[in-house]
Amino acid sequence: MKKNWPLWEVFVRSKNGLEHRHFGSLHAADADMALKNARDVYTRRSEGVSIWVVESKNIKASNPEHNGEMFEPAADKAYRHPTFYDLPDDVEHM
Amino acid sequence: MSQNEIKDLEKIFEEKIARDERIEPKDWMPEKYRKTHIRQISQHAHSEIVGMLPEGNWITRAPSLRRKVALLAKVQDEAGHGLYLYSACETLGISREELYEQLHTGKAKYSSIFNYPTLTWADIGAIGWLVDGAAIINQVPLCNTSFGPYARAMVRVCKEESFHQRQGYEIMLTLCNGTEEQKEMAQDALNRWWWPSLMMFGPTDEESTHTEQSMKWKLKRKTNDELRQQFIDQTVPQADILGLTIPDEDLKFNNDTGHYEFGEINWDEFWQVVKGHGMCNKERISARKNAWDNGEWVRDAAVAYAEKNSEKEIQQAI
């Protein structure tokens, strides 16, 4: 038959209170196997309390070649930052 | 893309690396960078996977339960390290199947050290102490290499590797504090693993063809000879604590340089093993090939099961 196992991306929450973070990827035949493999590959030393797996083909990634139009517009919007606004020094708690 | 456009991209790329910025998989990169990284990362992954074989040889014969769980955990770590590295390599656009194919056909290399046999239990101690010790020295600088996925994989690997070396040294220490026979066994293992461990750092700087480019891309931070010297300098005092003798008559400490001087490495042996004429080259590859070929029906069955279940889910949804 020779069908290759698809690739899955693994996200692990290190402890409650923290977000799931991308840890890496692995191959598995289905989601259940991906979870079990992720446990063995990425949490052998209590690195996590929760795992998400998602098949890699379902992730749409931005293209670094378009980083200019994608991310540069934020660069000239200094008014989104608190330091943009001039206040006298004696104003406190702001 | 025109030649000039590529030149511009290469310039931007080299500047990025010089600024210590990381390269991520979807970023533009020169073809040579991609190929070199596929070669090095896959070679590294293959070494982890093949490296399980000489140690796996002793799991069922470990002298105590304590030693057995430690060795099992170590071998499982090697599998994990192989998997982190294969994943990092696949982000460069090569499939896992192609990588295995390259290993099985001999197109891709793995570390020659694993072509030596593990004859006694002391070899498990010597491997942890020397082979993992040398691997750590090679690997630590790679945590800052320019290719993001490789660097991130190496951070995980290095964190886990230190237990490997300590468990090996503890085995040696126990043998050296044991009976005369046990100490001889430890000395014999050191005698056989010392020189191959020094060869793990690769050919001398004069002979090494990739060093210059690899330094530029931060695939290397120190040269082979520098790393080898570092290994010798830190390992000789460890052998003294064990009460073992390094099998090198020319070994002596140079007070002026603060480094050990050492004897000539047998590079003919090194190249013989690299070319496939080591003691276990054939055995290692055939073990990997058999595992892959004989596991095919299991992989197929898992896919068939997954497909059947996903069809069921679709029907239930309708």
Interface residues (C-beta under 8 A of the other chain):
Chain A: M1 K2 K3 N4 W5 L7 G24 S25 L26 H27 A29 D30 M33 D40 V41 Y42 R44 R45 A61 N63 P64 E65
Chain B: E24 K26 D27 W28 A73 Q76 D77 G80 L83 Y84 S87 A88 E90 S95 R96 E97 R152 A153 E160 E296 R299 D300 A302 V303 A304 Y305 A306 N309 S310
